[in-house]
């Protein structure tokens, strides 16, 4: 079994809690290679990257705390500020882009993704191929309105104990959803 995790483009490295021999991590992109993956897991804005490139995915899709449904950019900006002030950015677990030009490019891509309406894309995905994992304390991006949106589209939503940021409970949930145990010790 092979899994691909897609993270937002302004992250250059994610330190997970467990070692995952079967997990490839992509940042802000989804190459042709993931079409052979059994599971493609999109985290936060990475979930929108997966939806934008859904034609490349033949396996199952796990969207983790996706910023959906579409809302105004002003609403997303306010939620981003609230998220950073409440949960922080986890600099001990994530490395961010230091190149200002690349950061601006990734920011422009993020804005484009947030302005896209993925409703028709979600409708077209067979419901046995998609699931949403949501931190039950994520009030910033994947909130109760998002859960109602997914359920209205008959997309299963699995909640775990946590917020928006990557945490050990999230990894356990992803492992459970993809039925593949993690190997090795915690990082």
N, C-alpha and C positions, 0 to 999 in steps of 0.2 A: 504494500500500500504506500501511496505517496500523497503528501499534503503540501499545499502551497499557502503561505500566509502573506497577505498583501497589506502593508502598512502605509500611512500617509507619506507623501513624497518629501516632506521636509524633515523626516527622520532618516538618519543614515545607518543606525544600528539599534537593535532592541535586544536587551539582555533578558531572557526569559527566566522563569524560576526553575524550570527543569530542562534537561537535555532532550532534544527531540531529533533522533537520527533520521526520521522520515519527513522532516519539515524544512522546506526551503522558504526563505523570507525574501520578498521583493518589496521595494520601496517606491510607491507612487506609479507603478507600472505593472502590466500583466503581459508577459511575452507569449509567443505562440506555444512555448513548452508546457504551460499549465494545462493545455488541452488533454494531456495524458495523466494529469493528477486525479486521484480518486476524490479529493476534497480540495476546494479552493475557499479559503477563509479570509474574508475582508474585514479589517478592523477599522472602525470609525470612518474616516474619509477613504480608507482602503476598500471599504464595502462599496462605495460609489464607483471606485476604479473597476472593481469586479463587475458591477452592473453595466458600466459603460462598455466593457469588453466581454459581455456575456457570451457572445458567439464563439469565443475562444475556449469556453469552458464546457467540457463534456461530462465532468463528474458532478458531485453534489456541491452545493454552495452553502456556506455558513456566513451570515452577515452578523458581525459583532458590533453592537452599539452604533448602528448606522444613523447618520444624521438625515432622517427622513420623517415625515413627508417634506416636500419642498416648502420652504418658508422664505420670507424676505431676507436679504443679506444683512439688513439692520438687526433683525431678530437673531440671526446666527452670530453676528458680532457681539451682541449683548450676552448671549449664552456662552460664547468663547471667553469673554472677560470674567463672567461668573464662574465658569469651570476652572480657569487658571487660579482665580482667587480662592476657590474652595478646595480643589483637589491638587492643584499644582501641576507641574509638567513632568515629574518623575525623572529628573536629570541623572539619577543614579541607575536608571533602567533604560534610558533612551539617550541616543546621541543625535543632536540636531544639526542641520545644515549650517555651516559657518560662512559659506560663500554668499554674500548679499545678492548677487545676481541670480544664483540658483534658487535662493529662498524666494525672491520676487517671482521667478518663473513658477515655482511650486505653488505660491500663493495665488497667482493668476489661474492656474489649473484648478485649485481648490474652489475658487470663486465660480469658475465655469461649472464644476461638478455640482456645487450647491444650488446653482440656478437651473439645473436640468431637472425636468419632471420625469422620474423613473417609474411612474404608475403603470404605463403600458408595458414596460420591460418586466416589471414584477408580475403583471397579469399573464405574460407569455411563458413564464418559467413554470414547468410542471411542479405542482406543490409537493411531490415526493422527492424533489431535487433541491429544495431550499428550506432553510430554517434560520430564524433570527435568535441570537443569544444577546440578552440584555441584562446589564447590571441593575438590580432592583433599586439602586440608589442613584442611577443616572438620570438626573433631572435636567440635564443641560442639553443633550443631543437626542438620546433615545428615551424620551419621556413617555408618560402615559398616553399622550396624543399619538405618538408613534406606534405604541403597542396596539391601540385601537385601529390605526391605519393598517397595520399588518394583518390583524385579525379580520378586518373587513375584506381583505384579499385572500383569506383562508391560508395565510402563511403561519406556520406554527412559531410561537415565541416561547423560548426557554429562558427563565430568569435565574441568575446566580447572585450570591451575596457579594455586592460590591458596587462601585460607581462606574465612571466612564473609563478610567485608566486601567491599564493592564495590571492584573493581580493574579495571585496563585489560584483563586477560585475560578477565574476566567479560564485559565489553562486547564484546570480540571474539567470544566464544563465543555470546552472544545474537545478534549480527549474523550469525554463521554459521548458527545454527539458524533464524533467520527469513529468511535469504537476502537480506537488505537491507543494502547497504554503508552505513556511516556517512559523513557528509559533514562537511567543515570540519576545522579544526585542533583539536588537543587544547586543553582548557580551561586 
